[in-house]
Amino acid sequence: MCDKRAAFHPPSSPARARGVTLLELLVTVIVLSVIVALAMPSMRDFLVSNRLSSSVNGFIGLANLARSEAIVRNQDVVICPKNGGSNACVSTTAWNTHDIQAFVDVDGDGTFSAGDILLKTQAAVDPANTQMGMDRSAAGVLTFGSAGYAREAQYFKVYAISSDTAYQARYGRMICVSKVGRIRVADYTLTTCPDF
């Protein structure tokens, strides 16, 4: 005899699809907002620091190229900010808004002219002059002689543009070029390059 109770299964109700409640959604949004609020300053600092390091390393690379080419070619090599419409050097202390070029100064006049050999042009640090500054200690050019010596010791300050001097000091570097042609990064707050 068969048990009718075991054979009968009442129809089960279809499984209900469960979605996200409004309360769960609000809690998720609040948690994400807190995480983003905590991460944003760190991300901004990371981006500023990364851009600064890139600018400093790019300039040091250009200076090392110029120095080695001066030695190899046995001629002066000049680094200068270039005029936007030509390769002529611009005499300014603010180098951040100009492309920076290195060239073999064949005629020795200290500026780019016919017959000089362009080695490399590097894009401006900040053409809009709103985020990054790059200032030279005095207007003029950086010249490496045939022995690899710089014509004069000088420094460049690369920094994040801000009205907050502590922020500039935190995100700023000083690139020192000694008379013997050595290049070194020093603390932004120094007023002169240390001896090296």
N, C-alpha and C positions, 0 to 999 in steps of 0.2 A: 504494500500500500504506500502510496506516495504522500508525502507531507505537503499539503497545499500551501502551508505557511512559508516553507522554505523556497518554494518555486515562485512565489509572488514577491516581486520587488516593486515597491512603489516608485513611480518616476521621480527622479531627483530634479531639483530645480537647477536650471542652467547656471554655471559658474558666473558670478558677477564680476565684471571687469572693475578693478580697483584703480582709481586715478590718484592724483596728488591733491590733497586738500589745500585750501587756501592758507591755512595755518602753517602747513609744512612748507609751502612755497615762500611765505613771508620769512620764516626762520632761515631757510636756505639763502635768501637774498640778503638778510641781515648779516649772516656769517660771512658770506662772500664780500660784502661791503667792508667789514672790519678787516679781513685779510688784505684786500686791495689797499685800504687806507694805511695799513702798516707797511705794505711793500712799496708803495709809491715813492716815498722819500729815498729809500735805499736804491730803487731802480734809477731814479733821477741822478743820484750821486754816482752810481755805477756808470751811467751814460756820460756824464760830465768828465769823470776821471778817465774813461776810455778814450774820449775824444781828445782830451788834453795829452794823454800818452801818445796817441797817434800823431798829433801835431809835433810834439817834441821829437819823437823818433824819426819822423819824416825829415825834419830839418837837420837833425844830426846825421842822418844818412846822406843828405845832399852835401853837407859840409865835408864829410869824410870822402865822398866822391870827388869833390872839388880839390881837396888837399892831395889825394892820391894822383889825380890827373895833372896837377901842377908839378909834382915830382917826376912822373913818367914823361911828360911832355917837355919838361925843363922850361916852363913858361908860367907867367902869372895866370891864375884862374880867379875870377871874380864871382861873388854871389851878391845879387842885389834884387830889390823888388822891381818888377818891370812895369812899364807904362802899359795900360790896357790895349792901346792901339798899335803898339810897336814893341820892339825889344829894348828900347832905351831904358836906362836905369832911372828910377825916381828917387830923389833925395828926400827921405822922410825917416822919422823915427818909428812911425806906425807901419809895420810890415804886414799886418794881418789882412788888410783889404786888397793886397796886390798878389798876383802870382809871383813866385820867387824863382829866379833863373840862375843857373851856373854856366859860365862860358869862359873859353880860353881867350884871354885878352892879348891878342896877337900884337896889336900896335901899342899896348901899354898905356892907353889913355884912361883906364879905369871905368869906361862905360862901353856899352855894346855899340859897335860900329861895323861898317863893311869890312869883311875879312876876318872878323872874330868868329870863333867856332862855338856854337851853342851846344852845350853838353846835355842839359836837362832843365825842364821847367816843371815846377811843382805848383799845384793849385793853391789858391789863397786859403789861408787858415779860416777866415770868416769874411767873405766879400761884403756882407751886409753890416758888419761891425756891430752885431747885436749880442753875440754869445761868447766869442773867443777873441782875446787880444794877443798881439805879439809886438812888443816894442823893443827897439834896439837902443843901446845906451846913448848913441848919438847918431845924427843923420849921416848917411854915407853908405859905403859898400864894405863887404868883407872880402879881403883879398889874401889869397895864399900865394907866396912866392915859389920859385922853382925848387927851393930846398924844403918846402912844406911848412915854412914859418908863416904866421899871420903877420900882415904889415903892422897891425896894432892889436893889443889885447882889448877885448870888448865882450859885452854880454847882451843877451836877449831875454826878455821876460815873456813867458807864455802863461796866460791865465784865463779864467772864466770871468767874463765881464759882469760885475755886480757892484752895487753901491755899498755892500757889506765887505769891509776890508778883511775881516776874519775869513769870510768865504773865499775871497781872492787868494789869501795866504794858504788856505787849505787846498785849493785847487789851482795852484800856480807853481811854476818851476822857473828857475833861472838857468839858461844855457850859457856857460862860460867858455870863451875861446881864448886860450893863452897865446902869448907871443910865439911860443915854439910850435903852435898849431894844435895843441891838445884840446879836446873838447870834453867838457864835463857838465853834468847836471848838478845844480846846487839848490839850496833852499830859496824860495821865492822872496822871503823877507830880507835877505842880505842886500846891502846897498853897493857892495863891490864883490868881485869874485875872489875867493880864497886863492892863495898861492898854490900852484900845483905844477 
